[in-house]
């Protein structure tokens, strides 16, 4: 009989010492983590050469890449909108955007509808790079999601958001 997973814990009620996952948690979820980690470790190899060289030259990280991915979704966004979508502090996203601006990856323009707001957009040159990179890297995830029902996709997306939230707060 498989072990029953323990109820989900949040960062606020987590015990001080990590617990060993149950057999079911290992076989149904955690055992796949090394396979997923390998996929993420190969990200640099999948980058177009000029993209990779720019990231290395300007010491940009996966967090900067996450901002760029969000900017592929919209022509432009405010820093506040980016922070909200990414679940990060406004100050963190502002710093990431400043780094990307210094590296020549983004532009910042006043919002014509509200001059107090600044809109951030990918430079056209880098947008094409990011679209190519994103299409290549998203392919396995989108293929997997296509096999799920709408309810399963919603649950999967909720799980990814929850996991990302926990990772951000892990060992702080």
SULCOR-V334608 format. One record per residue. N is the residue number from 1. SS is DSSP state (@ for helix, = for strand, . for the rest). OMEGA is omega in radians with two decimals (NA if undefined). BURIAL is + if it has 24 or more other ideal C-beta (glycine too) atoms within 12 Angstrom, else -. Layout:
BEGIN
N:SS:OMEGA:BURIAL  N:SS:OMEGA:BURIAL
END
This chain:
BEGIN
1:.:-3.10:-  2:.:3.07:-  3:.:3.05:-  4:.:3.07:-  5:.:3.09:-  6:.:3.09:-  7:.:-3.14:-  8:.:3.10:-  9:.:3.04:-  10:.:-3.12:-  11:.:-3.08:-  12:.:-3.13:-  13:.:3.14:-  14:.:3.08:-  15:.:-3.09:-  16:.:3.12:-  17:.:3.12:-  18:.:3.09:-  19:.:3.06:-  20:.:3.13:-  21:.:3.10:-  22:.:3.10:-  23:@:-3.13:-  24:@:3.13:-  25:@:3.13:-  26:@:-3.05:-  27:@:-3.07:-  28:@:-3.05:-  29:.:-2.94:-  30:@:3.12:-  31:@:3.13:-  32:@:-3.07:-  33:@:3.11:-  34:@:3.11:-  35:@:3.12:-  36:@:3.13:-  37:@:3.12:-  38:@:3.11:-  39:@:-3.11:-  40:@:3.11:-  41:@:-3.12:-  42:.:-3.07:-  43:@:-3.11:+  44:@:-3.14:-  45:@:3.14:-  46:@:-3.13:-  47:.:2.95:+  48:.:-3.03:-  49:@:-3.11:-  50:@:3.10:-  51:@:-3.13:+  52:@:3.13:-  53:@:3.13:-  54:@:3.12:+  55:@:3.14:+  56:@:-3.10:-  57:@:-3.08:-  58:.:3.13:-  59:.:3.08:-  60:.:-3.04:+  61:.:3.09:-  62:@:3.10:-  63:@:3.06:+  64:@:3.09:+  65:@:3.12:+  66:@:3.07:+  67:@:-3.14:+  68:@:3.11:+  69:@:3.12:+  70:@:-3.13:+  71:@:3.02:+  72:@:-3.08:+  73:@:-3.08:-  74:.:3.04:-  75:.:3.09:-  76:.:3.14:+  77:=:3.01:+  78:=:3.10:+  79:@:3.11:+  80:@:3.10:-  81:@:3.10:+  82:@:-3.14:+  83:@:3.13:+  84:@:-3.13:-  85:@:-3.09:-  86:@:-3.11:+  87:.:3.13:-  88:.:3.11:+  89:.:3.11:-  90:@:-3.12:-  91:@:3.12:-  92:@:-3.12:-  93:@:3.10:+  94:@:3.11:+  95:@:3.12:-  96:@:3.12:+  97:@:3.10:+  98:@:3.09:-  99:@:3.14:+  100:@:3.10:+  101:@:3.12:+  102:@:-3.13:-  103:.:3.12:+  104:.:-3.12:-  105:.:-3.08:+  106:=:2.98:+  107:=:3.04:+  108:=:-3.12:+  109:=:3.03:-  110:=:3.08:-  111:=:-3.13:-  112:.:-3.14:-  113:.:-3.11:-  114:=:-3.04:-  115:=:3.12:-  116:=:-3.14:-  117:=:3.06:-  118:=:3.11:+  119:=:-3.13:+  120:=:3.10:+  121:=:3.03:+  122:=:2.99:+  123:.:-3.11:+  124:@:3.13:-  125:@:-3.08:-  126:@:3.09:+  127:@:-3.14:+  128:@:3.10:-  129:@:-3.10:+  130:@:3.12:+  131:@:3.11:-  132:@:-3.13:-  133:@:-3.12:+  134:@:3.13:+  135:@:-3.13:-  136:@:-3.06:-  137:@:-3.11:+  138:@:-3.02:-  139:@:-3.12:-  140:@:3.13:-  141:@:3.14:-  142:@:3.09:-  143:@:3.11:-  144:@:-3.12:-  145:@:3.13:-  146:@:3.13:-  147:.:-3.07:-  148:.:3.01:-  149:.:3.11:-  150:@:3.13:-  151:@:3.12:-  152:@:3.10:-  153:@:3.12:-  154:@:3.11:-  155:@:3.12:-  156:@:3.13:-  157:@:3.11:-  158:@:3.11:-  159:@:3.10:-  160:@:3.11:-  161:@:-3.14:-  162:@:3.14:-  163:@:3.11:-  164:@:3.11:-  165:@:-3.14:-  166:@:3.13:-  167:@:3.12:-  168:@:-3.08:-  169:@:-3.07:-  170:.:3.07:-  171:.:3.06:-  172:.:NA:-
END
